[in-house]
Amino acid sequence: MRIYQLLYAGVWLVFLAIPTTAAVTADVPVALRVLAVVATLCFAVLYLETFWHLPEQDSAHARRWAVGRVAALAALAAVTVPASGYMAVTFSCFLAAILVFALPVRIGLISGVCVWTAAAAGTLPFVDTFWPLLGTGIGVLFIVVIRLAEDVEHRQRDAEHELRHAAQRDAIARDVHDVLGHSLTVLSIRAQLAGRLIDRDPQQAREEIDRIDALARESLAQVRSTVARLRTPQLASEVDTAREALAAAGITADLDVHTVDDADAELFAWALREAVTNVVRHSGASTCRVRIRPGMLVVSDDGVGMDGQSGGTGFGLRGLRERATASGARLSIVPRCSDAERPGTVVEVERT
């Protein structure tokens, strides 16, 4: 990044040939001409060194440092004035560039324009042509436009970043609602029932309390699974998690996993997590088969099918479809067989 910044800043140093040529051809003592050339060379070196550090400048101390460099550069430019005359106004573009890019947008733009304006105003009484002022003015205008465009791009990136975070928060909120909404309602109803049965039927009340405990544990596990969505999954760990989750749910797991490349691994990890979660939560299946090949993942079960699942078409699969589309893949969800009672479900993710 810094090397590109340096190269971009260095390209414009070609315009320092204007005051250098004016100094070399001026009718002044040789010492003043040599001093102007040396000062211009020092100016170029210090200018490049300043821009080399600009990407790392993001604090009040760093901004003060940049302003100090501008003052030093202005002093070097002033040394060339006896030889280069009004052509020294060219240096103002470089000073403006440092201020515009080193300072916050509003302050930088105002400061840069003010520096050029002051230099142009001081030069105006001595010019015999307005081309130097017009040229440097266009240069400063170009700098301002670039800085504004850079700021707009930065704001757009921030907005997109915030939108992604907002979408992620919304997805997690929906998942938490899906997980806890039903569970807490059932817990509340069962707790009320247990309270009414304590005196009338203690044994049944105890059974209800046991059910409440089991449901609370299941809900806690689901919340932990939802929170885990914040982390990018790894395919190997997701395969192990899927095997454990299916076993805990009493579902026979048949996993056949082959090595895939990194791009497939990340997408398939998300897909496997979502598909197995739906199998465990909603399918009522007795078996689940997972097949992972380069470019393809297939998860199938012998459960009630998508039409029979209360949450089968929820936000998780919708988010997975969006993720697959963004990755250049295709997600399909179809019945496993035509059996009307237990058609099962096949979730397939395939690279297109």
Residue pairs with C-beta under 8 A, 6 or more apart in sequence:
1 55
2 52
2 55
2 56
5 51
5 52
5 54
5 55
6 48
6 51
6 52
9 47
9 48
9 51
9 97
10 48
12 93
12 94
12 97
12 139
13 44
13 47
13 48
15 90
15 93
15 139
16 40
16 43
16 44
16 90
16 91
16 94
18 87
18 90
18 132
19 36
19 40
19 80
19 84
19 87
19 88
19 90
19 91
20 36
20 37
20 40
20 84
21 87
22 83
22 84
22 85
22 87
23 32
23 33
23 36
23 37
23 40
23 80
23 83
23 84
23 87
24 33
24 37
26 32
26 33
26 36
26 83
26 84
26 85
28 82
28 83
32 82
32 83
33 83
35 79
35 80
35 82
35 83
36 79
36 80
36 82
36 83
36 84
39 76
39 77
39 79
39 80
40 76
40 80
42 76
43 73
43 76
43 77
43 80
43 91
43 94
46 69
46 72
46 73
46 76
47 73
47 94
47 98
50 66
50 69
50 73
50 98
50 102
51 98
51 101
53 65
54 66
54 98
54 101
54 102
56 62
57 63
57 65
57 66
57 102
62 102
63 102
63 103
63 104
66 98
66 99
66 102
66 103
67 99
67 102
67 103
69 98
70 95
70 98
70 99
70 115
73 91
73 94
73 95
73 98
74 91
74 95
77 88
77 91
77 92
77 95
78 88
80 88
80 91
81 88
85 126
86 123
86 126
86 127
86 132
87 132
88 123
89 119
89 120
89 123
89 132
89 133
89 136
90 132
90 135
90 136
91 119
92 115
92 116
92 118
92 119
92 120
92 136
92 140
93 116
93 136
93 139
93 140
93 143
95 112
95 115
95 116
95 119
96 111
96 112
96 113
96 115
96 116
96 140
96 143
97 112
97 143
99 108
99 111
99 112
99 115
100 108
100 109
100 111
100 112
100 143
100 144
100 147
101 108
101 147
102 108
103 111
105 147
105 148
105 151
108 147
109 144
109 147
109 148
112 140
112 143
112 144
113 140
113 144
116 136
116 137
116 140
119 136
120 133
120 136
120 137
123 132
123 133
124 133
127 133
168 230
171 229
171 315
171 319
172 226
172 227
172 229
172 230
174 314
174 315
175 226
175 229
175 315
175 316
176 223
176 226
178 311
178 314
178 315
179 219
179 222
179 223
179 225
179 226
180 219
180 222
180 223
183 215
183 216
183 218
183 219
183 222
184 219
186 215
187 212
187 215
187 216
187 219
190 208
190 211
190 212
190 215
191 212
193 208
194 205
194 208
194 209
194 212
195 205
197 204
197 205
197 208
198 205
222 281
225 277
229 273
232 266
232 269
233 266
233 269
233 270
233 273
234 265
234 269
235 257
235 260
235 265
235 266
235 268
235 269
235 272
235 292
237 269
238 269
238 272
238 273
239 255
239 257
239 272
239 290
239 292
241 273
241 276
242 253
242 255
242 272
242 273
242 276
242 290
243 253
243 255
245 276
245 277
245 280
246 252
246 253
246 276
246 279
246 280
246 288
247 253
249 279
249 280
250 286
251 279
251 280
251 285
251 286
251 287
251 288
251 301
252 286
252 287
252 288
253 287
253 288
253 290
254 287
254 288
254 289
254 290
255 289
255 290
256 289
256 290
256 291
256 292
257 290
257 292
258 292
258 293
258 294
259 294
260 268
260 292
260 293
260 294
260 295
261 294
263 327
264 294
264 295
264 297
264 351
267 323
267 324
267 327
267 329
267 349
268 292
268 297
268 349
270 320
270 323
271 297
271 299
271 320
271 324
271 331
271 347
271 349
272 290
272 292
272 297
272 299
274 316
274 317
274 319
274 320
275 299
275 320
275 347
276 288
276 290
276 299
277 316
278 309
278 311
278 312
278 316
278 317
278 345
278 347
279 285
279 288
279 299
279 301
279 303
279 345
281 311
282 303
282 304
282 309
282 310
282 311
282 312
283 301
283 303
283 304
283 309
283 312
283 344
283 345
284 303
284 304
284 308
285 301
285 302
285 303
285 304
285 344
286 302
286 303
287 301
287 302
288 299
288 300
288 301
289 298
289 299
289 300
289 301
290 297
290 298
290 299
291 297
291 298
291 299
292 298
295 350
295 351
296 348
296 349
296 350
296 351
297 348
297 349
297 350
298 346
298 347
298 348
298 349
299 346
299 347
299 348
300 336
300 344
300 345
300 346
300 347
301 336
301 344
301 345
302 336
302 342
302 344
303 309
303 342
303 344
303 345
304 342
304 343
305 335
305 336
305 342
305 343
305 344
305 345
306 312
306 313
306 333
306 335
306 345
307 343
309 345
312 345
317 331
317 333
317 347
320 331
320 349
321 331
324 330
324 331
324 349
325 331
328 351
328 352
329 349
329 350
329 351
329 352
330 349
330 350
330 351
330 352
331 347
331 348
331 349
332 346
332 347
332 348
332 350
333 345
333 346
333 347
333 348
334 345
334 346
334 348
335 343
335 344
335 345
335 346
336 343
336 344
336 345
336 346
337 343
337 344
